[in-house]
């Protein structure tokens, strides 16, 4: 089973098996900050859902992601800041910081080891911000295809 190493409030590493994860933690300078979590996923991709900062749920399929989102109590979601960058045809860009209710879904296609131990670099992972409008669509089956709503 795919095994994840959580460090305080971020995912530091993802391994295809528990043995590799245990070896990684055994050499970690701050073992006490690491929590090893075995997921139900046997193969990649692994989907990581972050509804609240630093709290993660793991899914094996896109259907599990959909069901998870459908069961979320939207009133318990925290607002988060998202930076939207719009790039025009001439290469000019516009940056907009938006604060909204959202969920982050990470799609992990292969093992991942953070390059710097004890530092959150999850932003480099492929991820999608699901805003309140999309959450509503998913919860109420208003989408034609889950990939259109999430990705």
QUIZI-V338449 format. One record per pair of residues at least 6 apart in sequence whose C-alpha atoms are under 8 Angstrom apart, sorted by the first residue. I is the first residue (numbers start at 1). GAP is how many residues later the second one is. D is the distance in Angstrom with one decimal. If there is no record, write none. Layout:
BEGIN
i:I gap:GAP d:D
i:I gap:GAP d:D
END
This chain:
BEGIN
i:1 gap:15 d:6.4
i:1 gap:16 d:5.3
i:1 gap:17 d:7.0
i:1 gap:37 d:6.4
i:1 gap:38 d:6.2
i:1 gap:39 d:6.2
i:1 gap:40 d:5.6
i:1 gap:41 d:4.5
i:1 gap:42 d:7.4
i:2 gap:12 d:7.1
i:2 gap:13 d:5.7
i:2 gap:14 d:4.4
i:2 gap:15 d:5.1
i:2 gap:16 d:7.1
i:2 gap:36 d:6.1
i:2 gap:37 d:5.6
i:2 gap:38 d:7.2
i:2 gap:39 d:5.6
i:2 gap:40 d:5.9
i:2 gap:41 d:6.9
i:2 gap:42 d:8.0
i:3 gap:11 d:5.9
i:3 gap:12 d:5.2
i:3 gap:13 d:6.3
i:3 gap:14 d:5.6
i:3 gap:15 d:5.4
i:3 gap:18 d:6.5
i:3 gap:33 d:6.8
i:3 gap:34 d:5.6
i:3 gap:35 d:4.3
i:3 gap:36 d:5.8
i:4 gap:7 d:7.1
i:4 gap:8 d:7.8
i:4 gap:9 d:5.9
i:4 gap:10 d:4.5
i:4 gap:11 d:6.3
i:4 gap:17 d:7.3
i:4 gap:32 d:5.8
i:4 gap:33 d:5.1
i:4 gap:34 d:6.3
i:4 gap:35 d:7.3
i:5 gap:6 d:5.9
i:5 gap:7 d:5.6
i:5 gap:8 d:5.1
i:5 gap:9 d:6.2
i:5 gap:16 d:7.1
i:5 gap:29 d:6.2
i:5 gap:30 d:5.6
i:5 gap:31 d:4.7
i:5 gap:32 d:6.3
i:6 gap:6 d:5.7
i:6 gap:7 d:7.3
i:6 gap:28 d:5.6
i:6 gap:29 d:5.1
i:6 gap:30 d:6.4
i:6 gap:31 d:7.5
i:7 gap:26 d:5.4
i:7 gap:27 d:4.7
i:7 gap:28 d:6.4
i:7 gap:111 d:6.9
i:8 gap:25 d:5.8
i:8 gap:26 d:7.0
i:8 gap:46 d:7.4
i:9 gap:44 d:7.1
i:9 gap:45 d:3.9
i:9 gap:46 d:6.8
i:10 gap:44 d:5.5
i:10 gap:110 d:6.0
i:10 gap:112 d:7.1
i:11 gap:109 d:7.5
i:11 gap:111 d:6.9
i:12 gap:100 d:8.0
i:12 gap:101 d:6.4
i:12 gap:102 d:5.3
i:12 gap:105 d:7.2
i:12 gap:106 d:7.4
i:12 gap:107 d:7.8
i:12 gap:108 d:7.1
i:12 gap:109 d:7.9
i:12 gap:110 d:7.8
i:13 gap:8 d:7.9
i:13 gap:98 d:7.6
i:13 gap:99 d:5.3
i:13 gap:100 d:4.3
i:13 gap:101 d:5.8
i:14 gap:7 d:7.5
i:14 gap:97 d:5.2
i:14 gap:98 d:4.9
i:14 gap:99 d:6.4
i:15 gap:6 d:5.9
i:15 gap:96 d:5.2
i:15 gap:97 d:6.8
i:16 gap:26 d:7.7
i:16 gap:27 d:7.4
i:16 gap:95 d:6.4
i:18 gap:20 d:7.0
i:21 gap:15 d:7.4
i:22 gap:14 d:8.0
i:25 gap:6 d:6.1
i:25 gap:9 d:7.2
i:28 gap:89 d:7.7
i:30 gap:88 d:7.9
i:39 gap:19 d:6.5
i:39 gap:20 d:7.9
i:40 gap:18 d:8.0
i:40 gap:19 d:7.6
i:40 gap:20 d:6.9
i:41 gap:18 d:7.2
i:41 gap:19 d:5.1
i:43 gap:17 d:8.0
i:44 gap:16 d:7.8
i:44 gap:64 d:6.8
i:44 gap:65 d:5.3
i:44 gap:66 d:6.2
i:45 gap:15 d:7.0
i:45 gap:16 d:7.9
i:45 gap:62 d:6.5
i:45 gap:63 d:5.2
i:45 gap:64 d:4.4
i:45 gap:65 d:6.9
i:46 gap:12 d:7.0
i:46 gap:13 d:6.2
i:46 gap:14 d:5.4
i:46 gap:15 d:7.5
i:46 gap:61 d:6.0
i:46 gap:62 d:5.0
i:46 gap:63 d:6.7
i:47 gap:11 d:5.8
i:47 gap:12 d:5.0
i:47 gap:13 d:6.2
i:47 gap:14 d:7.2
i:47 gap:15 d:7.7
i:47 gap:18 d:7.3
i:47 gap:58 d:6.6
i:47 gap:59 d:5.6
i:47 gap:60 d:4.9
i:47 gap:61 d:6.2
i:48 gap:8 d:6.4
i:48 gap:9 d:5.7
i:48 gap:10 d:4.7
i:48 gap:11 d:6.4
i:48 gap:57 d:5.6
i:48 gap:58 d:4.9
i:48 gap:59 d:6.6
i:48 gap:60 d:7.7
i:49 gap:7 d:5.6
i:49 gap:8 d:5.1
i:49 gap:9 d:6.3
i:49 gap:10 d:7.8
i:49 gap:16 d:7.6
i:49 gap:54 d:7.0
i:49 gap:55 d:5.9
i:49 gap:56 d:4.6
i:49 gap:57 d:6.5
i:50 gap:6 d:4.9
i:50 gap:7 d:6.7
i:50 gap:53 d:5.9
i:50 gap:54 d:5.1
i:50 gap:55 d:6.4
i:51 gap:26 d:6.4
i:51 gap:27 d:7.7
i:51 gap:51 d:7.2
i:51 gap:52 d:4.8
i:51 gap:53 d:6.6
i:52 gap:25 d:6.5
i:52 gap:26 d:6.3
i:52 gap:51 d:7.7
i:59 gap:6 d:6.1
i:62 gap:84 d:7.7
i:66 gap:72 d:7.0
i:66 gap:80 d:7.2
i:69 gap:66 d:6.9
i:69 gap:69 d:7.1
i:69 gap:70 d:6.8
i:70 gap:65 d:7.7
i:70 gap:68 d:6.4
i:70 gap:69 d:4.4
i:70 gap:70 d:7.8
i:71 gap:68 d:7.6
i:77 gap:24 d:6.3
i:77 gap:25 d:7.3
i:78 gap:23 d:6.0
i:78 gap:24 d:7.6
i:79 gap:20 d:6.1
i:79 gap:21 d:4.9
i:79 gap:22 d:4.4
i:79 gap:23 d:6.7
i:80 gap:19 d:5.4
i:80 gap:20 d:5.6
i:80 gap:21 d:6.2
i:80 gap:22 d:6.7
i:81 gap:16 d:6.5
i:81 gap:17 d:5.5
i:81 gap:18 d:4.3
i:81 gap:19 d:6.6
i:82 gap:15 d:5.7
i:82 gap:16 d:5.2
i:82 gap:17 d:6.3
i:82 gap:18 d:7.7
i:83 gap:12 d:6.8
i:83 gap:13 d:5.7
i:83 gap:14 d:4.4
i:83 gap:15 d:6.3
i:84 gap:11 d:5.8
i:84 gap:12 d:5.1
i:84 gap:13 d:6.2
i:84 gap:14 d:7.4
i:85 gap:8 d:6.7
i:85 gap:9 d:5.7
i:85 gap:10 d:4.6
i:85 gap:11 d:6.4
i:86 gap:7 d:5.4
i:86 gap:8 d:5.1
i:86 gap:9 d:6.4
i:87 gap:6 d:4.3
i:87 gap:7 d:6.5
i:100 gap:31 d:7.0
i:100 gap:32 d:7.3
i:101 gap:30 d:6.0
i:101 gap:31 d:5.5
i:102 gap:27 d:6.2
i:102 gap:28 d:5.3
i:102 gap:29 d:4.4
i:102 gap:30 d:5.8
i:102 gap:33 d:7.9
i:103 gap:26 d:5.7
i:103 gap:27 d:5.1
i:103 gap:28 d:6.6
i:104 gap:23 d:6.6
i:104 gap:24 d:5.6
i:104 gap:25 d:4.6
i:104 gap:26 d:6.1
i:105 gap:22 d:5.5
i:105 gap:23 d:5.3
i:105 gap:24 d:6.5
i:105 gap:25 d:7.4
i:106 gap:19 d:6.8
i:106 gap:20 d:5.8
i:106 gap:21 d:4.2
i:106 gap:22 d:6.5
i:107 gap:18 d:7.5
i:107 gap:19 d:5.7
i:107 gap:20 d:6.0
i:108 gap:17 d:7.3
i:108 gap:18 d:7.1
i:114 gap:6 d:7.9
i:114 gap:7 d:6.7
i:128 gap:22 d:7.2
i:128 gap:23 d:6.6
i:130 gap:20 d:6.4
i:134 gap:15 d:6.1
i:134 gap:16 d:7.4
i:137 gap:6 d:6.0
i:137 gap:12 d:7.5
i:138 gap:8 d:7.6
i:138 gap:11 d:7.0
i:143 gap:6 d:6.3
END
